[in-house]
Amino acid sequence: MPDYKAPLDDMKFVLFDVLEANRLADIPGYEDASEDIMRAILDEAAKLNESVLAPINASGDTEGCSYDPQTHAVKTPEGFKEAYQQFSQGGWTGLTADPEYGGQGLPHLLKLCLNEMVCSANFSIGMYPGLSHGAIDAVTQHANDELKQQYLPNLVSGQWSGTMCLTEPQCGTDLGLITTRANPNADGSYALTGTKIWITGGEQDLTENIIHLVLAKLPDAPDSTRGISLFLVPKILDDGSRNPVFCGGLEHKMGINGSSTCVMNFEGAKGWLVGEENKGLKCMFTMMNAARIMVGIQGLGAAEAAYQISLDFCRERLQSRSVSGPQNPNGKADPIIVHPDVRRMLAQQKAFIEGARAMAYWTGYQLDLSHKHPDPEERQRADDLVQIMTPLVKAHLTDEGYLSIDQALQSMGGSGFTKDWGVEQLQRDSRISRIYEGTNGIQALDLVGRKLLIRDGRLPGAFITAMRELLTTATNTSYIGQADRCLSAVEEALGWIGENAFTDPEQGAAAATPLLKLFSVTAMSVFWAVLDAKAAEGLAGNGSYSKTFYSGKQKAAAHFYRITMPLVSGYLEDIRAGKDTLMAFTDNEF
């Protein structure tokens, strides 16, 4: 199996040539994020992922986690504890956290880069610190000072980890159906009782304590999402005693076997309110939004790893002769990379991965602007963009990332289907990314049912304006026309939604998925125009990479538009078709 190699040149090209992320150092609070510092951090992250996390990926999948029903303890695979310790001791768990609590206060964009490498190297182990990041964000933004001082330092250091406890056996998307209860105690704490399922890192042997953030209802709360509160429930209490929250078993999953996915039973466990009563869903969305962007990065990272494996395989695997004549005359056959259909699969992977990286990193850049830009109007503009880009990044990068991995597997033939090469593990591991943190269908409904309407309906306009502004920077590309046609298609689709969906909600729901796909490929079309323009500048002698690096990007851009432009008209027609063929069936006709 080929070793994972972090694509540092591709990452740095997007960061510094395309996004000019070095400008973040001009923003108060990010002064330490100079280009030299960011480059050094990326180099160190690459070493960690290549030499520590990647080598235990396959063995972690084979061994998986184990559960002891007598002690309710969970053991992670061999090597995971030591690798996690190296990760946390290196300061990676606190990369973006507030320096007041021991964090480094660096841009979130750097964390996205780190997450991409982690998800390429070892999808499973990345789940543990990934959920902790969300817990840190939620506690930082919503908890009182006492809880912050008590819990954030150890969460930030990685000595403790965090979870997100939402789902119950009877409810997932519809959180208004939760039955976990929080009864007030005399000392101001609460006693939580209920069962949560699919809890990542709910129990494990990596950290000294686990801090659960739990959605529950107070005794007199409304029996709906308006009655949900958020509570902080530690596994180990301040006095060292065990809080009665226990793992009831592990889920038996298709992939991410090295990640402990637990049933958690709260048996009167002591917890503390985070934020206001009955406002827990708002607090939890702080975690959800961060988690959704992270999940999108998982799709990108896994696709990158699969591409590397399949590309190496296709360069080395000898099979048949090129249809244009022998390319390897001294051998009995040519490497399969000479065959057009194999190249189709490789080109599709390259076009997706490099466009998706630009799309995701730009969203991370906007996230940093939304947090720290000194101009409140600029912060609001950036947050508008983050809000509308979040479902696109989560859904599109995981949908297309999974399909990209499938292309990698297919290009390798029978070898791709075996465990020897690792692509089948990436296929299994990445499949969950299209489901958790809100299925991709839910992301589409979020776009059409919420993001188009909130903030006086200004988010779609903010998206289109930002995309057109990006196109003005792409002066050295011939693809502005194609990208502009994609933006026009989005405007047409929004017009149809305005005329039909608000009077008939089923029309909006039927159009949701193709609308999200249309938004996503439109964003990718804009980023590919910018990537092509920057590659042209590099070829003109202004770049620091090789000519093949730049020419490869230009050819990937050409292939992207070749395969994408027909999809745009298809998505638009799907939207206009409305609900008729979907809702015409009776239940018995399926």
N, C-alpha and C positions, 0 to 999 in steps of 0.2 A: 504494500500500500504506500503510495507517495506521501511524503511528509508535508504537513500544512506549512505554507509560507505566507506570512501576512503580506497582502498586496500594498506595501507601503507607498510605492510610486503612485499607484492609482489613487490612494487615499489622500496623499499630500497634494496631488494635482488638483483634486476637487477642493480641498481645503484652502490652498494658497493661490492657485492660479484662477480657479473659477469663483470661489466665494470670497477670496481675500480675507480669510478669517483672522489674519493678523491684526485687522482693525478692531477686533474685540478688546485688545489691550488698551485702546483709547477710552474704553468705557469704565467709569468708576466702579471698582469692585473686581474688575478683571485685569488690573494692571500687570499681574504676574504672567498673563497668558500671551507672552511675546511669541513670535514665530519660532525662535530658537528653542524656547521652553516647550512649546507644543510639539515640535519635531522630536525633541529628546524624549518626551513622554511617549509618543507613538513608537519610537524605537525600542524603548524599554518594555512597553506593552507587547510588542511583537515577540521579544525574547521570552517573556513569561508564557505567552500562549503557545509558541512553537516548542519550547523545551520542557514546560511543566504541565500544561493542561492537555495539549493534544496527545501526548504519549499514553495517557490513561483513558482516552475516550472509548476505544473499542473494548478494552477490558472492563470498563465501567458498565458498558451496555450488556456484556455477557454476564457479569456477576449480578448487577442490579442491587437494589436495596433489600434488606431483610428485616423482618418484624418479629419481635419476641412478645407473644400475647401475655406472658406472665408478668413482664415488667413494663409492657407498652413501649419498649425502646425500639428505635430504628437504627440500623447500622448501614452506613453508606459504603459504596464499593472501596476495595483496597486502593489506597493512594489518594482518595478524595480528601481526607482530613488533612494530610500533609500539604496537598496542593492548595487547599483553601487557606491554610495557615500562611503559606507563602503569599497568597493573593492579598489577604488582609494585612499582614505585616508590611507588605510593600506599599500600603496606603491606598490601594485601589478601591476599597469600600467607601472611602471618604473623599474621593476625587473631587466631587462637586459640592460636598456638604459645607455648611456654614463653618468658617474657621472658629467661631465662638465655641463650637462643640467638638473641635478637633479635626474638622475637615480642611480641605485645601482650597475650597472656594473657587475652583477652576470652572470654565464654561461647560455647560451640559453637552455642547457639541463634542468635546473630547470624550465624554462618557459614551456617546453614541459610537464613536470610533472604537473605543475599547470594547463595547458590547458586540460590535461586528466581529472583531477578532475572537472574542470568547465564544460566540455562537458558531464560528467556523471551526474552532479548535475542540470545543467540548460543550455541546449544547446543554447537557444535563447539569454539569457543575455550575454553569452560569446562572441557573435558575435560583440558586440560594442567595447570592448577593443581589441579584436582580430584584427580588421581592423586598429585600431589606432597603434598597434605594427608595422604593415606593413608600415604605413605612416611614423612613426618615423624612421624606417630603411631607407626608400627611401630618406627622407629629410637629414638624417645624412650622407648618402653616396654621395648624388648628388647635394644638394642645396649649394648656396654660403653662406659665413659666416653670412651675414646680415639676410638671411631667417632663418638660423639655430638659431641665437640668438633671433630672433623675435618670432618664432613659437615652437621650440622644448621644452622649459621649461614647457609650459602649456600643450603640448601634453603628455609629459612624466609624469607630475603630474596627468593627467586624468581630469584636469579642462576643457580641450578641447578634442575633439575626431577627428579622421581622417576617410576618406573614400577613396575608390579606384573606380574611374569613368572611365570605359572602354567601356562597351557594349552600343550599340545604337539599336533602333528598327530594323534597316536593317542589323546589323552586330554583331556577337559575336566573334567566333573564328577568322574570317578574319578581323582583325582590320584595314587593309588597306582600308576598305570601310567606315570608319568613316567620318562623314560630319561636326562635330563640328569644328568651326573656331575660331582662335585667331588672332585678328587684333591689331597691335601695337598702343599703346597710346603714346602721346608726353612725358609723364613722365617716360617712360621705362617699364610700365606695359602693360598688354594686355586686350582686351575686348573679352570675350568668349561667343559664341552664339551657342546653340545646345541643343539636348536632350539626356540624358543618362538614361538607364533603369536598373532595378535590382540592385540598389545601396543600399547596406547594411548600415543602419544607416545614410542614406542621410538626414533625418530629424528626430529629436527625442527631448525629453525634459530632457535628462540626463545631458547634459553638456552646458556650457555657450556659446561655439562656436563650429563650425564644420569646419574642414579644409579639403577641397576636393582636391584630387590629380587627375587631369583631363587630359586625352589624347585628343589632338586637333591638327589641322593642321594650319600652318601659310599660309598667302595668296599665296605665290609663292612656296609652298612646293610640292615635288613630290607626285603624287596621288597614293601612295602605302604606305606600312609599313615604307619605308625609308623617308617618309615625316611627321612622327608623332613626336610631341613634348609633353613634360609634363609640366603642369602648376599647381601651388598652388593657390587655389581659396578659400578664407575664407568666411564663412557665414556672419560674422560681421567684418567690416573693422576697422582699427586702431582708427578712429575717433568716433567709436560707431555706425556708420550708417549701414543700412542693405544692403549688396551686393545683386544685383538682380539675385540670384540663389534660385529657389523655388521648393518645392516638388509639383508635379502635381498630386499625388495620390499614394496609396499603392497597391502593388501587392496582389492578393488574392491567397494564397499559400496552398499547401498540408500540410505543417508543419512549424516549427520555427515561430509560430504565434506571439511570443513575440518579434521577431526581425523585425524592420521596414525595409521593402524592398521597395524602393521608385523609382518613376519616377522623375528625376531631370531636370528642365528646366533652362538653363543658358541664360539669356536675356541681353547680354552685360555685364556680370559679370566681375569684375576686378580680374585679376590674374597675377602671376609672373612666369617667366620661371624657371624651375628646370633642371639643367644640360644644355646641349648644344641643339641648334636648331636641329630638325629632328633626335634627338637621344633619344626621349622619351620612345620608346619601351624598350631600354636597361635599362633605369632608372626604368621603371615600373616593369621589371622582378625582380628587387630587392624585390619589394612587392610580386610579384607572387610566387617566390620560397619560401619565408617565409610563404605565405598563403597556398601553397600547402602542405607543411609539417604540418601546423596547421590543415588543413582539414583532413589529414590522422589521426591525433590524435583525431579528432572528431569521426571518425569511431571506433577507439579503445575505447574512453570514453563512447560512447553510448552503445557499445556492453558490456562493463563492467557493466554498470548500469542494462541492461536487464538481464545479467547473474545472478546478485545478486537477482533480483526479482524472476526469474524463479527457481533458486536453493532453495530459501526459500519456494516458493510455492510447489515445488516437494517434499520437506521434510515434509510438513504439510498436503498436500491434500491426503485424504484417498479414495482409489478407487480400488476395486478388490483385489485379493490375488496374491501374488508372485507365479509364475509358479513352483517354487521349494518348495512351502509350506508356510504357514503363517509366516510372520515376525513380525506381531503385534498381537499376539494371544489374547490379552485382548481387542482388538477392533474388529469392524465388518469388517474392510478392512485394507489393508496395505497402507502406503504412496507410492505414485506413483514412487518415486525414486528407488523402488526395481525393476521396470520393465526394461528389457534390452533396449527397444526402447527409453524410456525416458532417460536412461543413455547415449544412443548414442547421443542424442541431447545435453545433459549437457556436455559430454566429448568433443564434437566438439567445443562447446563454449570455454571451458577451454583451449583446445589445441591452438585454434586461439588466444585468448586474451593474454595468457602468452608469446607465441612466437612473437606476434605482438608488445607487449610492449618492448621486448628485441631488436627487429629490429628497432623500432622507436627511442628508447633511444640511441642506438648505433649511429644512424644517427645524432641525436642531439649532441652526444659527438664529432663526426667528424666535425660538424658545428663549435663547439667551438675551436677545434684544427685549423680549417681553418682560424679562425679570429685572434687567439692570440698566436699560437705556435711560439717560438722565431726562429725556423729554417725555412727559406723560403721554403725549399724542403718539409718539413713536412706539412707546410700550404698548399702547392700545392697538395700534395698527398691526404690530407684530403678533400680539395675542389673537387678534382676529384671524390672522393667517394660520397660526398654530391650531386654532379651533377647527378650521375647515380642513386643514391638511392631516390632522390626526386620523380620521377614519380612512383617508386615502392611503396613508403610509401603512397603517395596520393591515388593511384588507388587500391592497394591490400588491404590496411586497410579499405578503404571505401566499396569496393565490398564485402569483406569477413565479415566486421563488420556488414553490412546490413543483410547478410545471417545469421550471428550469432544471430542477434536480431530476425530474422524470426524463428530460432530454439527455441529461448526462448519463443516466442509467441506460437508456435506450441506445445511445451511441456506443456503449461498451458491450452490447449484446449480452450473451449469457454471463460474462464476467461481472457485469453490473448487477446481476441478480444474486450474486454470491456475497457472503460476508467477507471474503478475502480483500475486497477493494474499498469497502466502507461507504459506498454510495447508497446501498440499500438501507444502512443505518440512518444516513442523513434523510432519506425519504421517510422512514418511519418516525424519526425524531421531529422532523419539521411539520408533519401532518397536523399536530396539535395546534400549531400557530394559527391555523385558519379557524380554530374553534374557540380557544380560551380568550379571556378578556373581552368577551362579546364576540360571538360568531361573526363571520364576515357579512352575513345577511343583516345582522344587527347593526354593523357599521354602516351599511347602505341605508337602513332605516334612520339611523342617527343623522346621516347627511340630509336626506330628503325631508325628514319629519322634524328635525331640530335645527341643524346648522343653517338651513336655508331661511329659517324664520327668526332665530334669536337676534338680539341687538338690532332690532328694527329692520331685519332682513339685509343687512349690509355685507355679510360675509361673502356671498358669491361675487359681488362687485369688487370686494377687496382682492379676491383670488384673481379675477380677470385683470384687474389693474396691475397687480404685482407681476403676473405672467407677461403682460405686454411691456412692462418696464424692463423685465429681464431681457426680452427680445431686442430692446434698443441697445443692449450691450453686445449683441451678437452681430457685429458689423461685418465680420469676415466669413459669414456662412451663406449658403444658398438655400437654407431650409426655413427661412423666416415665413415664406408663403405657406408652407405646409403647417407650420405651427399655428399661424394665424387662422388657417382654415379649421383647425381643431378648436381654437377658441371660439370661432363663429358657431361651430356645432354645439358647444356648451351653451352659448347664448340662445340658440334655437331651442335646445332642450329645456332650458329654464323657462322660455316663453310657453312651451307646451305644458310644463308643470304648473305654471301660474294660471293657465286657462282651464286646466282639467283637475289637478290634484287637490286643490283647496276646496273644491265643491264636492269631490268624491275621493275620500281618503284611500280607497282601494286602488285608484289610478296611481296615486303617488307611491303606494307600497309596491305595486306591480312594476313601476319604473325605477325603483330604488337601486337595484343592482346594476342594470345597464347605465344608469346615471353615474354611479360611483366609478364604474369602469371608464366611462367617457371622461370624467374629470381627471382620472388618474393618468390615462394615456395622453391626455392633453398636457398635463404637467410634465410628463416624460418627454413629450415632443418639444416643449420649450427648453427643458434642460439639455436635450440632445443638440438643439441649435446652438446653445451656449457652449457646450463641450466641443462641438465641431469648430466653432469660431476660435476658441482658445487653442485647439490643436493646430489650426491654420497659423496662428501667431507663433506657435512653437516651431512649426516647420519653416517659417520665415526667418528663423534664426534668433528668436527672442526667448527660447525655452531652454530648460536645463536637462531635458530627457532626450532619448534617442529619436532618430527620425522614424523608426518603426513603431515606437510608442505612439507618436502623434498620428502617423498614417493609419495605424490600426484603429485609432479612435474615429478617424474620418470615415473609414470603411464600415465600422460598426454603426455610425450615424446613418450612412446610406442604407444599410440593411434594416435598421430600426424603422425608418420611414417607409421602406418597401413593405414591411409586414404589418405596419400599424395603420397606415392611411385607410386601407379597406375596412379595418375594424371600426374606425370612427363613424363611417356612414352606417355600418351595421348596428352599432349601439344606438345611434340616433333613430334608426327605423324601429328598433326594438322598443325604445321609449314611446314613440308615437303610436305603436301598435296597442298600447294600453293593456287593460286587464282582460280583454274579452276571451282569448283562448285559455287564460289561466282560470278564470272564475266560472267559465261555462260548464265545467265538469260538475256533476254531482259526486258525492263521496263514493258511491257505488261504481262510478265509471272509471275510477283510477285502478 
